[in-house]
Amino acid sequence: MTTNTESGSPTGRARAVALAAGRGFVLALVTLPPAVVLYTLTLVSLALVPVGVGAYTTPWLLTGVRVFADRRRMLAAEWAGVRIPASYRPLPEGAGPWARTYAMLRDPAVWRDLRWLQVDMTAGFVTALLPAALVLYPLEGLAVAAGLWRPFSASGGYWYGFVHVTGQASALAAGALAVVLLGLSPLAPRLLAAHFRLTRAVLGASQGELAERVRVLTETRRDAVDTSAAELRRIERDLHDGAQARLVAMGMDLGTIEALVDRDPAKAKELLARTRRSSADALTELRDLVRGIHPPVLAERGLGDAVRALALRLPVATEVNVELSGRADAPVESAAYFAVSEVLTNAVKHSGADRIWIDLHQAEEERGGTLRISVTDNGRGGAVIGAGTGLAGVERRLATFDGVLAVSSPAGGPTMVTMEIPCA
């Protein structure tokens, strides 16, 4: 309540106007030169991409543009409460300059940044300077009325707006105009907010991109529902054909044992032994079923140890390298685990490899980072997404979490399957 009262008082309003004018002045004069330099150098670098030089300079310059845009996003949130979310695509880890350049140039957010630089150097500069002009220009008019016009009287007078000041009477007219303009100075905070709304209009995602995003999300969520339904049917089938059938048989055997225990103890003992074996088999099947739903080691010890345990059960020599700074959310870990499991199953069944390498790495970023997993084998190669190898299912599983799947598998091998999943 104290803050609201203070901001509604004349002193609070004057402070807000002065603050908006100062911030607009800083934006107009301090950010314009970097925008011009970044835009010019980026155009030159893009022109040099075909000859090879631009492939090395463009990623650095586009990263600088991104940092510059992120700085404006932060100022928009802090100074005007205007939120401008960033929507950059993740860059491939360990990629060369050509791959990084093409990946960045395929990102619509990068081209939005460049269009924003054009706007920021023109309309953005004007809208940033207006709050300061609404405060400083009336002060100049009052100074003219107080006698600032006198040094210019010998050279034809002084122009203030549309008032030609040649004497004290016209100077007072200029002062009256300054008072009128000074009455508009409370609009300075709104003009500063208008500058940031203009920034949001250019830097924000377009309606077409949002529609495409909704379409992708709808498709991936539908795939997730279909996958969940198929998983439930599998669990029901496994229970019906496995543990449930054994439990029914055990119940019948126990009934028979109850009838034989007095008149044929030897036969009853034989049935008891068989029932004990059936109970052990049913317990094993239930454990396998639970492991297929959510492995206990994954819940207790995390993705790294779960993948190591998975590798120990493979008939192929497997090396696992884990570089994880922490644990991701449980759904992300589960999706990653079963994706790795499916890829390893494909490698064992179809590749003919005698060695497999698994690397788990977490890239630290702002929103939780990205989980990057690569599975490499020395098999015959030729793996293709959608060719019946199960990789299409892995791709759908990862897409539910905005993850991506990349496969490099030339004929003759080796095969490298790379998966990236946002941790947030």
N, C-alpha and C positions, 0 to 999 in steps of 0.2 A: 504494500500500500504506500509505503514511503517513497518508493521509486516512482510509482505512477503519479503521485502528487507533485513530486519534484519535476518530472518531465512535463507535467501540464502547467507548471508555473511559467511566468515570463522568462525567468532566468534559465529554466530548463529548456524552454523552446529556443532561446537565443544560443544556448550551448549546442543544441542539436543542429541548428542552422550553421553555426561556425564549424562544427565537426564535419558536416556534410560538405561544406565548401572546401575545407582543407583536404578531405579525402578525395574529392573530385579533382582538385588541383594536382595532387600527387599522382592520381591515375593518369591524368592527361599528359603531364610532363615527364614522369618517371618511366611509365610503361610504353610510351610511344616509340622511343628509340629502339629498345629491344625488339619490339614487334616488327619494325621496319627491317632491322638487321636480320632477324630470324627468317622472315618471309623472303627477303632477297637471296640470302645464302641457300635457303631450301630450294628455291626455283633453280638456282645455278647448279646445285647438287643433283636435282632431278634431271636436268638437261645432260649431265655428265654420266648418268647411269648407263646408257648404251655403250659408252667407251670404257666402262669398268671402274673409273675413278669414283663415280657417284655411289656405287655399291658399298664403298667403304665409308663415305662421308654422310650419306643419307640417314642411316640408322641413328647416328649421333645427333644430327640436326633435328630429326623428327622426335627424338627423345627430349631434346631441349624445348621443342614446341610443346610437347606434352607436359613437361614440368611447368612451363610458362602458363599453359591453360589450367593446370591443376592449382597453380597459385591464384589465378583469377577466381576459380571455383571456391577456394577457401575464403578469399576476400568477400565474395558475394554472400557467403553464408554468415561471415562474421559481421560485416558492415550493413547488410540489408536484409538478412534472413532469407535470401533467395538460394534455394538448394539446386545445384546443378550436378547430378550424378554422372560419374565417369563410366563409360561402357567400352573400354578398350579390350580387344581380344588378347589372350595370353600369347606371348612370344615363345617360339620353340627353344627349349633349353639346349645349349651347346651348339646352336646352329651357326653356320658361317655367315659372312657378310651378305652374300647374295640371298640366302634363305631368309635372313632377318629383314632385308630390304623388301623382298616380295611379300613377306608376311605382313609387314607394316603397311605397304601400299594397298593390300587387299582389305585392310581394316577401314570400314566406313567412318569410324571415329577419327582417324588420322586426317581424312579429307575434310571433315567438319572442323577440325582444328585449323587447317589452312584457310578455309573459308572464313572462319572467325577472325583470323589475323587480318584479312582484307577489311572486314567490317570494323575491327577494332582500330585500324589506322585511319578510318574515315568517320563513319557515323558514331563509332564508339568514342573517338577522340572528342567529338562535339558534345555528345551527351555527358561525358565525364567533365568537360570544362564548364558546362552550363551552371551547375551548382555554385562553382566559384565565381562565375561571371555575375550571377544574381546578387552576390554579396559585395564583390569588389567594385563592380562598375557603378553602383549607386554611390559608393564612397568616393569614387573619382568625381562624380557629378557634384557632390557636396563640396569637394575640394575646389572644383572650378568655381562654384558660387562664392567660396571664401576668398578667391583671388588668384587661383592657379592660372586663369586665362591671361593675366596681365603680361607675363613674359612673351606670349605669342601674339599680342595685339599688333606689334609692329610688322609681323609677317602675314597679316591677313586674318587674324583671329584664330579661334579654336573651335573645332566641331565636337559637340557632345551629342551623340545620337543624331537626330535631325535638327538640333538647335545649333545655329551658327553664333558662337559667342564672340561678340566684338566690343561689348561694353558691360557695365554692371547690370543693366536691365536684362540683357540677354543671359548674363551669368545667373541671375536669379531664376530666369526661366529654366535654365539647365538644372539648377538646384531643385526646382519644383518637379521636373521630370525624374530627377534622382530619387526624390521622396516617393514618387509613384512606383518606381522600380524597386525601391527598398521595401515597399509593401508586398512585393512578390517574393521576397527572399525566403519566407517560410516554406516556399515550394522546393527549396534546395534538397531536403532529404528525399522528397518524392522523385525528384529528377535523378538523384543518385541511384535510387531503387530502379528507376526506369532504365538507367544504363545497364544494371545487372540483369534486368529482365530481357533486355536486348541480347546480352551475352548468352542467357539461357536459351533464347529462341534460336540462336545459331549453333551453340555447342550441344544443345539437347538433341536427343534422338528424334528423327522425323516420324510422322505418322506411318509411313510405309515400313520403316524399320521396326516400329512397335508392332505393327500388324504381322510382320514376318516373325517377330519374336513370339507373339501369341500363338501363331500357327505351329512353330517348332515346339513350344511348351505343350500345346494341346496334343500334338502327335506323340511326344515322348511320354507324357502322362498316360495316354491311352495305351501305349506299349507297356508301361509299368503295370497298369491294371490287368492287361492280358497276361503278362508274365506272372503276376501274383495269382491270378485265377488258375493258370496252368500249374503253378507250384502247389497250390492247394489240392488240385486234382491228383498230382503225383503223390503228395503225402497221404491222401485218402486211399489211393491204390496200394501204396506200400504198406499201410497199416492193415488194409483188408486182406491182401495176399500174403503178408508176412506175419507180423506179431499177432494180429487178431486171429488168424488161422491157427497159429501155434497155441494161443491161449484157449481157444475152443477145444482143440485136441487134448490139451492138458486137463481141462474140466471133465472131458469124457473119460480120460484115463483115471482121474481121481475117483470118479464114480465107480469104475470097474474095480479099482483097488479096494474101495470100501466094501464091495461085495465079495472080493476074494480074500480079504485079509484073514478070515477065520478058517475057511475050508482049503485054501491053497496059498499058504504064506510065501512059498518060493516064487509063484507066478506074480504075487503082489509085489515082492521085492524087485522083480525084473521090471515091472511096470513103473515102480517108483524111480528106479535108475533112469528109465527112458524119460519120465516126466522131468527129472532133474536136468537132463541134457536139453530137453525142450525149453525149460525155463531159462537156462543159460543162453541158448540160441535166441530166444525171444528178447532177452535183455540186450544181447549184442546187436540185434536188429534195431531195437529202440534207440540204443546209443548211436548207431550209424545214422538213423533217421534224424535224431536231434543234431548230430554233427552237420548233417546236410542242411538243416534250417539255420542254425547259428552255432558254430563250433565253440565249445566251452573255452578253449585256449584263446580264441579271439576276444571273448568277453573279459577273460581274466588277465591276459598278458599282452594284448594288443596285436596289431597287424603284423609287425615284424616277426614275433615268435610264432604266430599262426602260420605265416608263409614258410618259416623254417620247418615247422612240424609237417606242413604239406609236402615240402621237398624231401623230407626223410622217408615218406611213404612211396616215393617214385622209384621205378626200377632203373632209372637213368641217373648217372652221377650229376648232381646239381649243386651249384654254388650260389649262395644267397648273400648279398651285400645290402645292409640296411643303414640308411642315414636319415632317421626321423627325429625331429626335435621335440615331438610330443605326439599326443593321440588326437586323431580327427574324431568327428562325431560318429556315433555307432552306425548309422545307416551308410555313411561314406566308407567306413572300414569294412562293413559287410559287403557292399558292392565291389570294393577293390579286391577283397579276398576271393569271392566267387568268380570274379573276372579272371584273376590269376589262375584259379583252379581250372577254369574252362580252357584257358590258353595252354596250360601245362598238359591237360588231357589231350588236346589237339596235337601238341608236340610229340607226346609219347606214342599216340596212335598212328599219326600220319607222316611225321617228318623223317623217321628212321635215324634220328640223332642219337649219339651216345654221350652227349654232354649238353647241359643246359645251364645258363647263367641268369640269375634274377637280381635286379637292382631296384631298390626302393629308395626314393629321395623326396624330401619335402622342401620345396622352394618357398622361402619366407616372403610374404607380400603383405599388403594392407588387408584385408578382409580374410585372414586366416591362412593364406598361402595356397599352393597347389601341390597335390600328391602326384608324383611322376614315377611310373613303374615301367620297367623294360624287361622283357623276357626274350632271351636270345638262345638259339640252338644251332648246332652245326650240321643240321640235317640237309635233306635234298632240296629244300626251298619250294617255291611255287605256291605258297599260301596266298589266298585272295579272299577279301571280305565278301561274303555273300555266295561263296562257292561251295556251300554245304559243309564247311569246316567248323561251324559253330561260332565263327568270329562275328557274324551278323548279330547273333544273340548277345555277344559281349558288347558290341557297339550300341545296341538298344539299351542294355543295362546301364552303361556309362552315360548315355544321353539323358537318362532320367535325372542325373546330377550335373548336367551341363558338361559332362566329361567328353573327351575325344579319344579316338583310337586310330593309330597309324601303323601300317604294316609295310615292312621292307623285306621282300622275300624273292630275290632273283632265282632263276633256275640254277640248280646246283648249290644253293645256299650261300651264306647262312640266312636264317630267318630272324628278324628282329621285330617284335611287337611292342609298341610303345603306347602306354595309356596315361592320360592326364585327367585328374579329377580335382575340381576346386574343393578345398577342405571346408569352406563355409557353406 
